[in-house]
Amino acid sequence: MVRRSLGLLVLGSMVGALGAAVPATAQTKKIGTFGGWEISIVHDKGRFVHCLADTTGPDNQGLRMSFGDDGQRHLILPGTGTAGARDEAVIVLRPSGKRFTFAMAQRSPDRLWSPVLENGFTDVFFESTRMDVQLPARNVTRSFDLADPDTMSARIDGCVSSHQ
């Protein structure tokens, strides 16, 4: 009887470990387009994860920002590579010409994620109309039209605060 219980315990542990390795499936619901940005809300297993703001771009090549309920904000750039790859993004916001540099991490096959954005960046970002990005290690230079980030910001604030 002890062997059978031990066998079931080991089998249960293996099944539990395999179940934990399966990635969670998040559900994304589009809210609408505000200030030239498509706003979406992401839930995982019924729990709010974050709100997303996307510029339109062909083939998933637009700029994305993530706003979490924990107050964390991330800049997400298009960029193919391998998981765990790193690059440094040099970002210049226009018309101010303010320059920022971020270490970017490859968190999905087609997206690079910034570390948590500081207020200094977002304050300038929400007053900008264009963003130039250089990814030197990938030999990529891109420019993004930010349309009306102030209007997007107000809608994102509403999205996040309605789920806190």
C-alpha positions as CSV (number, residue, x, y, z in Angstrom):
1,M,0.0,0.0,0.0
2,V,2.9,2.4,0.8
3,R,4.4,1.8,-2.7
4,R,1.1,2.5,-4.4
5,S,0.7,5.7,-2.5
6,L,4.2,6.7,-3.2
7,G,3.7,5.9,-6.9
8,L,0.5,8.0,-7.0
9,L,2.3,10.8,-5.2
10,V,5.2,10.8,-7.8
11,L,2.7,10.5,-10.7
12,G,0.7,13.4,-9.3
13,S,3.8,15.5,-8.9
14,M,4.8,14.8,-12.5
15,V,1.4,15.7,-13.8
16,G,1.4,18.9,-11.7
17,A,4.8,19.8,-13.0
18,L,3.8,19.3,-16.6
19,G,0.6,21.3,-16.0
20,A,2.7,24.1,-14.6
21,A,4.9,24.1,-17.7
22,V,2.0,24.7,-20.1
23,P,1.8,28.5,-20.9
24,A,-1.3,30.3,-19.7
25,T,-3.6,31.5,-22.4
26,A,-4.4,35.1,-22.0
27,Q,-7.5,36.7,-23.6
28,T,-7.1,40.0,-25.3
29,K,-10.2,42.2,-25.9
30,K,-10.0,45.2,-28.1
31,I,-11.7,48.3,-26.6
32,G,-11.3,50.7,-29.6
33,T,-9.0,53.2,-31.2
34,F,-8.2,56.4,-29.4
35,G,-5.7,59.1,-30.5
36,G,-4.5,56.8,-33.3
37,W,-3.7,53.9,-30.9
38,E,-5.7,50.7,-30.6
39,I,-6.4,50.0,-27.0
40,S,-6.9,46.4,-25.7
41,I,-7.3,44.8,-22.3
42,V,-5.6,41.5,-21.4
43,H,-7.0,39.0,-18.9
44,D,-5.5,35.7,-17.8
45,K,-7.8,33.1,-16.2
46,G,-10.3,35.9,-15.6
47,R,-7.7,38.1,-13.8
48,F,-6.7,41.5,-15.2
49,V,-3.1,41.5,-16.5
50,H,-2.6,44.8,-18.3
51,C,-3.9,47.2,-20.9
52,L,-2.1,47.6,-24.3
53,A,-1.8,50.5,-26.7
54,D,-0.7,49.7,-30.2
55,T,0.1,51.8,-33.2
56,T,-1.0,50.3,-36.4
57,G,1.7,48.7,-38.4
58,P,1.8,46.0,-41.1
59,D,2.7,42.5,-40.1
60,N,2.7,43.2,-36.4
61,Q,5.4,45.9,-36.9
62,G,3.7,48.6,-34.8
63,L,4.8,50.1,-31.5
64,R,3.2,48.8,-28.4
65,M,3.0,49.9,-24.8
66,S,1.9,47.8,-21.8
67,F,0.3,49.4,-18.7
68,G,-0.1,47.0,-15.8
69,D,-2.3,47.2,-12.7
70,D,0.9,47.4,-10.7
71,G,1.8,50.7,-12.3
72,Q,4.5,49.2,-14.4
73,R,4.8,50.4,-18.0
74,H,6.8,48.8,-20.8
75,L,7.7,49.8,-24.3
76,I,7.4,46.9,-26.7
77,L,9.2,47.1,-30.1
78,P,8.9,44.9,-33.1
79,G,12.0,42.8,-33.6
80,T,12.6,39.2,-34.4
81,G,15.2,37.1,-32.6
82,T,15.5,34.3,-30.2
83,A,14.1,34.2,-26.7
84,G,16.4,35.6,-24.2
85,A,18.3,37.7,-26.7
86,R,19.2,41.2,-25.7
87,D,19.7,44.5,-27.5
88,E,20.0,48.1,-26.6
89,A,17.5,50.6,-28.1
90,V,18.5,54.2,-28.6
91,I,15.2,56.2,-28.6
92,V,14.9,59.8,-29.6
93,L,11.5,61.5,-29.1
94,R,10.4,64.3,-31.3
95,P,10.0,67.3,-31.4
96,S,12.0,67.6,-28.1
97,G,15.0,65.6,-29.3
98,K,15.3,63.9,-25.9
99,R,17.3,60.7,-26.0
100,F,16.9,57.6,-24.0
101,T,18.7,54.3,-24.0
102,F,17.2,51.0,-22.9
103,A,18.4,47.4,-22.6
104,M,15.7,45.5,-24.5
105,A,14.9,41.8,-23.9
106,Q,13.4,39.3,-26.4
107,R,10.3,38.1,-24.6
108,S,8.5,36.7,-27.6
109,P,9.6,35.6,-31.1
110,D,8.6,39.0,-32.6
111,R,8.8,41.5,-29.8
112,L,11.5,43.3,-27.7
113,W,10.5,44.5,-24.2
114,S,12.0,47.4,-22.3
115,P,12.6,47.4,-18.6
116,V,10.0,49.2,-16.5
117,L,9.7,52.7,-17.9
118,E,10.4,55.6,-15.6
119,N,8.2,58.7,-15.3
120,G,11.0,60.8,-17.0
121,F,10.5,58.8,-20.2
122,T,6.7,58.6,-20.2
123,D,6.4,62.3,-19.4
124,V,8.3,63.2,-22.6
125,F,6.7,60.4,-24.6
126,F,3.2,61.6,-24.0
127,E,4.2,65.1,-25.3
128,S,5.8,63.7,-28.5
129,T,4.6,63.1,-32.0
130,R,7.4,60.9,-33.3
131,M,9.8,58.4,-32.0
132,D,13.0,57.3,-33.7
133,V,14.5,53.9,-32.6
134,Q,17.9,52.4,-33.4
135,L,18.7,48.8,-32.5
136,P,22.4,48.8,-33.3
137,A,23.0,45.1,-32.7
138,R,20.3,44.3,-35.2
139,N,21.3,47.1,-37.6
140,V,17.7,48.4,-37.5
141,T,16.4,52.0,-37.5
142,R,12.7,52.7,-37.3
143,S,10.5,55.7,-36.9
144,F,7.1,55.6,-35.3
145,D,4.3,58.2,-35.7
146,L,2.8,58.6,-32.2
147,A,-0.3,60.3,-33.4
148,D,-1.9,61.6,-30.2
149,P,-0.3,59.9,-27.2
150,D,-2.1,62.3,-24.8
151,T,-5.5,61.0,-25.9
152,M,-4.2,57.4,-25.7
153,S,-2.8,58.1,-22.2
154,A,-6.2,59.3,-21.0
155,R,-7.9,56.1,-22.3
156,I,-5.2,53.8,-20.9
157,D,-5.6,55.5,-17.5
158,G,-9.3,54.7,-17.7
159,C,-8.7,51.1,-18.8
160,V,-6.2,50.4,-15.9
161,S,-8.2,52.3,-13.2
162,S,-11.4,50.4,-14.1
163,H,-9.7,47.2,-13.2
164,Q,-7.9,48.1,-9.9
